[in-house]
Amino acid sequence: PALFEQHTVLVNCYDAKRQLPSVLPGELVGGRVATERLIRAGRRRIGLINGQEGLDASRDRLKGYRQALSSYDISFDADLVRPGNWEPSSGYEMTLELMALDEPPDGIFCANDMMAVGCFDALRELGLRVPDDVSVIGFDDREIAQFTRPPLTTLILPHFEMGEIAAELLINAAGGLQAGPTQIKVECPLVERDSV
């Protein structure tokens, strides 16, 4: 081996050929957990304001959402899924679109907390109360989630744990234990607050 051998572990991303070890958040399971939390709160028409199309996070959170509906025998309704852009403005606009449907949702899963902030504004403007009229759940556990009114139920994007696992893989590699092209998915824990 060369004196300064390079070891690489990717965090929150992966290479095109998936040849390098990477540590990623468990987006699919996270999407399922978020949607199931709304279903367990008695919600049956659940909207999803997703992130940009074409991104892994958006695709996997949508898959998890669909899995949760399916496992509770709730049919998938494409009208309830709206593309956002991770910003509060899209959470606001997409919530207004969802609530204008003939059968509006009684629960909304926002694929990140910033869109949930916009969602709260739209619901407040429509005279609806969270969670009495509409339950809302976010994703990421950004600091703002504690300060919305009511505080936002969300899932943690496990940056610290992902970093910890990546560091372990690097230390193992430096010690001669090669990880190979492994993709490790880290659980996104649910944080219960008052919006569901």
Disulfide bonds with the S-S distance in Angstrom:
none
